[in-house]
Amino acid sequence: MTEAVDLVIRARWIVPVEPAGLVLDHHAVAVRDGRIVALLPQAQASTRFRATATVELPRHVLIPGMVNLHVHAAMSLMRGIADDLPLMRWLQEAIWPAEARHVSAAFVRDGTRLAAAEMLRGGITTCNDMYFHPAAAAEAFAEMGMRAVVGIVMLDFPTPFASDADDYLRKGLAARDQWIGHPLISFSVAPHAPYTVSDASFGRALAIADELALPIHMHIHETAREIEDALAAHGVRPLARLARLGVLGENLIGVHAIHVDDSDLELLARHACSVAHCPTSNMKLASGIAPVPRLLAAGLRVGLGTDGAASNNRLDLFQEMRQAALLAKIASADASALPAHAALRMATLEGARALGLGDRIGSIECGKLADLCAVDLGALDCQPCYDPVSHLVYVAGREHVSHVWVNGETRVDKGIPLLHINHSELLRLASVWQTKLGN
């Protein structure tokens, strides 16, 4: 007697990510009600399951859907408006003035739609977002069928979105209340950075995160100047200040963590924090190179993020895997630093674990949600292929993604996005905002 399932995916290779280092040849994944119910050899799948749909991937590698651990999704509408500037000039001279003039719920909704389409097309099924108007962002992610952790952003200065820290929190919590129980949308508390948030505001953010069991998502130690300014203002480095305030913990996702010394590393490790490594953005803004091998050696969870399209300028985790692996090697003078399997794990399971979602996504295991990505390695530019994981990191790109599933539902089929908004409408929205921001 065969078992009925919704979907069987038969692939040349499957890389489940957990157990680490495993590559399965000619295996299949069975999906029922959005969850993985079996991972087994194709011959066994043929006799055990009766599928409503079967997808044959004879020259593909199937991996977990990738997790973008740090993004400002709506900033896709600012892609390329202020290139080749260091961080603080980029923010003060270009980004913050543009946001003051243009950011609205409509801006965030349309920019997030554009970002979600780009990410899904490139195999990213989950992202950790930080931006204004979280209700509009949540609406856009849900509409596009993408899993997202939406940040309740907080700063200590006014913007068109909110007047003060309490106003940011009030509006963000109202958005969370609207989306409780949604299968794709959850929330984090997102104080922007130590240099934009006061001690009192951190106290309120921490209380909310503890009460609601939410992750804390914030930038830390991104530039050398940030460290210098913190020493002048507070007498201690930013991470030491956060430790004193009780902010460090297993639920903290610290973004960038570039300028960390031994004392910073000890604090991060002692409190079991996570780090979102954004190598391309760090290079483009000349912020520095995060010491990823040392972070990993200390036992930290390190995931990969793209940052926003305004500072990258792509939302492409294939690029981030490659850049992370190469930067780790050159910075440590060790060619064995951050091998391909480790880079793929950072782009999948480690990001999921940082978000508290590691029991649901990030690896291909029975019982987990069927967030999956197939990459076609049959093209001429991928030949020959001796090691599919090496190819994922050092050869393939997002253009080789052929299929994407979220909760077992198809989001990309044979390279074509199957989204609720068509390609022409997304192009129209991008053009409208380009005209507005260009004036």
N, C-alpha and C positions, 0 to 999 in steps of 0.2 A: 504494500500500500504506500503510495507516494504522498508526500506532504505538499499542501498548497502554499505557495508563497507569491508575493507580488512581483519579485524581481530576482533574477539570477544574472550575475555579471561574471563572465568567464574571461580571464586575462592571461596573457603570456607570462607576466610576472605580477605578483602581489607583494608589496612591502608593508607589512602590518604595523611597523615601527615598534610595537611591543609584542614579543620580546625584541630587544635591541639587536640590530645586525642581521635579522632574518630576512631572506628573500625566498619566496615560494614560486616554483615553476608550475605553470599550467594548473592553477588553482581557480576556485570560484568562490564568490560571496553570494549568499542568499539573504534576501531582505523581506521582512514581513512587518506591516504596520509601521514603517519608518525605521525599524531597528534591524541590526545584523543578527541573524539567527544561526548562521553557520559560515565557517571558512574551511574549505575542504578541497581535495583534489577534484578536478573536473569530472572524471569518470564516476566518482561517488555522487557528485551533485546530479548527474544525469539520471541516476537510478533512485535517488532519494527524494528529489523535489519535482513538483509540477508547477511551473512558473507562468504567471500571467504575461510577463515579458522577459525575454532573454536578450542580453547584450553581449555580443561576441567582440572581444578585443584581442585579436591574434598577435598583434605586434606592439602591445601597449603594456605599460606598468600602471597598476592601480595602487594609489596611496590614499591615506586619509586626507580629507579636505584640509587645506592649510589655514592657519590661524594667524591673522595679522594683529600682533599684540599692542600696536600703538598706531593710531591714525587719527587725523583730523579730516574726516571724510568730506565735509562740505567745502573744504578749501580746494577741492578739485576745480572749482570755478576760478581760483586764483593761480592756476598752473602757469608758471612762467612770467608772472607780472613783475617779479623782483629777483632776478637771478644774480649770482656772483657777488653777494654781499655777506659779511659776517653776521652772526645771529642778531645782535642787538641793533645794528643798523637796519637789518632786514625787517625786524619787528617795528622799530620806532619810526623809520622813514617810509615804509611801504605797507606792511601788513596791517598794523593797528589803524593807520589812517583809512585804508581801504575798508576795513571792517566797520569803522565808525560811520562811513558813508553808506554802506550797502548791505550789511548783514541784517537779515530779517528771517522770519519763519519761512517765507517763500524761498529765500536764498539757500537756507539750510536744507529744505526739502529737496530742491532741485539739484543742489550740489551733492547731496548724499545719494540721490538716485544715480547720478553720473558715476560716482565713486563705487557704488555697489555693483553697477553693471561692469565696470572695469575689473573689480576684484573677482567677481564670480567668473568672468571670462578667463581669468588667469588662475583659477583653481583655488581661490581663497573663499572659504565657506563661512568663516567666522571672523569678526573684527572687534577690536576694543577701541571705541570711539571717544574722543574728547572734543566737544565744541559747544557753542551756544545753541539755544532752542532745542533742547533734547527731545521734546515732544514731537517736533517736526522731523528730527532725525529718526526717531523710532518709527514714525509713520512711514518714512521712505524705505527703511530697511525691511519692514514687514511687507510693504507693497512689492518689493523686489525679491522677496523670498530668501533673504540672507540672514543668518544668525548674527546677532550683534549684542555686545555689552555697551550700553549707552552711558556716557559719563554725565553725572550731575556736576557740571563744571562750577568752580568757585574762584573768585578773585576778590581782592580788597579794593578795587577801583571800579567806578561805574563804566558801563558800556551801554549801547542801545538796548541790550537784552535785559540788564538788571542794574539796580542802583548801588547795591552793596552786597556784602557776603551773605547776609540773611536773605536778601531778595533772590540771589542765585539759588540758594538752598531751597527756599520755598517753592520757586518755580520748577526746579529739578525734581523735588519730591512729588509735586503735583503730577508731573509727567510720569514718574514711576507708578503712581497710583492708577493711572489710566491703563497701564500695560501689565499689571500684575497677572501672572498666569499665562501670558502669551508664550507659545512654544518656541519662538525664535528670539524674543526680546527680553533682556534683563538689564540691570543697571549697576553702575559703580558710583562711588563718591570720587570726584575728580578735582581736588584743589590743584590749581595750575602748576605752581612751583613754589619753593621756599621764598623766592624773592618777590612774589606777588601775593603772598598770604601771610597774615599776622598770626601770632601765637594764639590769640583768642579765637580766630576763625578756624585754625587747625583743631582746637579743642571741640568746636561745634561739629566739624566734619568727622572727627574721630568718634564722637558720641553717636552720630547717625550711623556710621559704618558698623559700629559695634552692635547697636540696637537692631539693625536690619540685616546683619550678617552680609555686608556688601564688600567687594574689593575696594581698595583705595588706589587710584591711578594718578600718578603725578610725575612731572619732570624732576630729575635730580642730577646735580653735578654734571651739567651739560658743557659748561665752559670754565676756563680758568678764572675768568673775571667773576663768575658767580661765586667761586670759593673766596676770592679776595674780598668781595663786597660783604659776604656773610661774616667773615672774620672781623671786618671793620664794624659792622652793625651789631653783631651778636657775640663776638668774642670766641666763637667756635665755628667749625665747618658745618655746612647745612645738615649732613646726616647726623652729626652729634646733636645739633639742635632738635632734629626730629626725634631722635632717641630720647632726649630729655622730655619732650612733649608727649611721649608714648605713642607716636605715630608708626614707628617701625614694627612690623609683625608679619605673620605668614600671609596676610591679605594685602600687603603692599606690593604694588607693581611700580618699581622705580624706572622711569624711562631715561635712557642714555647711559647714566653711570659711567661717564668717560674718565673724569678726573677723580679717581679714587686712590687713596693711599692705603697703607696697611691698616690704619685705624678704621677707615671707612669700610674696608673689606671685612674686617672683624665684626663690625656692627651689623652689616648686611647678613653675614653668615649666622651670627648668634641669634638674630631675630627671624631667620628663615625667610627673608624677603625674596621677591622675584625681580628680575631685570628684563626690560624690553630693549633689545639691542637694535639700533636703527643705523646700520653702517653707511648706507648711501647718503642719507641726510646729514650724518655727522661729517662725512667727507665734503659734501657740497657746501656746507656752512663753515668748513674749516674748524670744526669744534674739537676734533681730535679722534683718537682711536680707543675704543673701550677695551679694557684688558680682559677679553672674554675667556681665554684659557685659565686665567687666575680666578675669575668668577666661577667657572665650572669646577675647577679644582677645589674651591671652597665649599662646594656642594649646593650652590645656588641654582634655582630654576632660571634659565635664560631662554627667552623666546625671541622671535624676530618681529620687528615692526617696520613699516615703510615710512612712518611719519606722514605728514600731509603732502599732497601733490604740489603744493607751493614750494616745498623745500626738498623735493626728491629728484625728478618730477613725475615719477611713476609709482603706481600702487602695485608692485610686482615682487612677490616673494621669491620667485626664481632668481631675480637679480640680487635680492638680499641674501639668499643662501650662498650664492657664489661670492659676493663681496665679503660676507662674514668669514667664510672659509679662507679666502685669500688674505684678508687683512690680519687674521689671527696668525697666519704663517709668517707674513713679513714682519709683523710687530714683535713676534717672539723668536724670530730667526730659527723656526722649527717647522720644517715641511710637514711633519706629522700632526701639528696642532690643528684641531677642529677638522677631523676627517668628514667625508661626505655623509656617512650615516648620522653623525652628530649634528651636522647642519640641517639635515632633513628632520631630525627629531626636534630641533629648536623651532622649525617652521610648523610643527604639528603638535605633538604631545606636550612639549614643554610649555608652549603658549597656552594650551588648554588647561594644564595644571595650574599655571599662574592665575588664570581666571576662575579657578575653582570648578572647572568643567571637565577635569581629566577623567572622571568616572562616566562621562557621557560622550565625549568626542576626542579626537586627537590620535586615535589608533584604530585599527581594524580588528575588533574583538567582539565576540558574541555578547549580545546585550546592549552594545553601544548603538547610538544613533547612526544612521547610514548617511553620514556626511563624507563624501568620497570624491576623488578626482582621478581621472584617467589621462595619461600622457602618452601620446603616440610617438614611439621611438623608431618607427619604420621609415622615416624620411631619409633622403640621401644625406642630409647634413648631420644625421645621427648615426651614420654607419662608419665602421662596424661597432657593435655594442657588446663589450665583454662584461660590463658591470652596470646594470640599470640604475643603481643608486648613484654611482659616479656620474653617469650621464645626466641624471636629474639635477645635480649640482653644477657640473662643469660644462655641459653641452646643451641640454634642452633649455627652452625658454617658454614663457607663457603662451607663445604662438603654437606650441605643440600640445597644449591642453585640448583634448577632444570631447570629454564628457565631465560633467559635474553634477553631483546630487547633493541635496540638502534634505535631511529627514527622509531620504529615499525617493524624493521627488526630483525629476530632471530639471536642471537649471541651464545646462549646456549640453547640446546633442550634436555630435559630429562637428564640433567647433562653432555651432550656431547657438547663441544665447536664446533661451525660451523664457522671456521675461514679460511682465505685465505691461511694460512700456516698450514700444518698438524703437528700433534704431533711429528712425527718422525723427521721432518725437524727442529723443534724447539729444540729437544733434540740434534740433530747433531750440531747446531749452539752453544748451550751451551757447549758442549764437546770441540769444537774447541777453544773457548775462555778460558775455564778452563785450557787447555793445555798451551796456551800462557801465561796466568797470573801466572800459577804455576811454570813456568821456571824462 
